[in-house]
């Protein structure tokens, strides 16, 4: 399809412009569905948590409340952005963008299906680690620029928490990198092909748990949401934000959740690979074979499952205290990853690869 | 008397105040309330924190003062009723009972046997409501919203029972001097039994999701311990005292209404931390459900519910004073009533457990606590600001 577009634009545009245009179209093709996914993640969250809490959830705007995310969005767009007195105006306004930028830019290297990726870079994993680390700047700057004690406390907590869990997360990915022998996300997924038993989740189960738990902590979701614990520091770093500035933080949080969900599926659950691969009688069926075969729908399904876990945690878990979070990260998760990596390295050195 | 470990915290100056220099950058003054999602009502807590720990705390109340005690001095004895029940929103019946009992004692009224039973039933129903709200609040203070939604659902069923019994959901005004307004409606016991079963099934879920939750235990066990030595000096009563292992229960110690005829033991705990206090209240709630069953089984079915009152507009009560006490869900509740022979109370003083618990005790136990735990500590004492202020 991209060739058709390139030929069409190539007829009347110079070549560099065609390349740029194609990239822009690809970016829009990723970002628009992503924003839609984010919007409906909020709807799904409210419906699912509503179900768990014996209530209905949004059901007024549109059929079964399906237009509720748009109603919320329009409301937030038309609200005034109140800038607190004696705050740093420039930093106050740039902070939401710093939070959202990395959350969206990370999607550049995510392979949605075989070859379906914006930038097929070889150091994709490093790029991801770098970008997810950048997200903390937006939050810290927001807390500092707000000129509020609650926001400041939250910024301190979130800074320490995200930096600590970054380490556990990085170590978990080191295990994946060792198992697959590549930093390219597409190659990592292809290394898991074969059958459902060649997914990395089986040999790297501990790392899988550590990665997802760190991911929950990284996105500041319950039970690790001390940065916005409403009974302690009201709303934390975004307590002074209103209107669109607040909704950009909101967007960044949910985009990050989708990112963690997609990454967990890619690294450990075979990404776009079908769980039925290897069962040729299913994948070779005339029409249903497309459903049972590999494809983007499996990635979406797996990521949605992790999103459901995010919502489930939020509905049923109380919040950890801040020092307990740090203890969990440093004293439990990081040692687990270190031991696992050591054992895995030993297995590789002895030429014994159970996952292949 | 109870000296704290203040090695790294501010020293005491000669006049007893703490040497806190806010300009040093070591301390931060943090206000919580009067509008704060973690505070259970309109009160403010002024915290001085050093890092994450509280070194000094002051409570500020008065945002909800309505002057009820003074208002009652200008109302006839009957007109006080819409006032007393508004002292405590989640459990208004206790105010009605204590006030009615005080008036009856001074006026020398004897109330019928059936009215005693119905009063006890209403008090226990109110206790169930109050505990259900507490459980939701305690989980909510730790960020676990689901418990609050579940308990609100079953509390709504209990409010339905209140509605068919009294005609009102929140402020019932059913217990009046001389008895209660009416007998139970037909089939009330059966519908109550269904409600009790639903509450028990939800409480089983609450037990699994809240009390057996690893994170909840981590937050609540060993946090906010009340020393048994404080009990008398701070005037701690009710579940807060029982969680410390002291079986203080006015229902047992000085039985009133029909409690002597009911079969129960005061619920006690051992550790006196947030978890034990929550657990004592959960078991006390189960006890209340049991008491409601006992009351419905043992009570007489027919009979008078009211004694003949004099004309309430010109009702004069002879000179006298009395103190009526009872065990509400938060602790000992008392009404001190003075009359001077006129048609109005000379003085009404309400002794609510919220005041003693949430001012002196809270200011003491919040010292050295983590700021994350402040809201949970306040909720774990089970206090209501409307009752603090009156």
Interface residues (C-beta under 8 A of the other chain):
Chain A: X49 X52 X53 X54 X55 X149 X153 X222 X223 X225 X226 X229 X230 X231 X232 X233 X234 X315 X316 X317 X318 X319 X320 X321 X322 X323 X324
Chain B: X28 X30 X36 X37 X38 X52 X139 X140 X141 X142 X143 X144 X145 X146 X149 X150 X153 X209 X213 X215 X216 X218 X219 X370 X371 X372 X373 X374 X375 X376
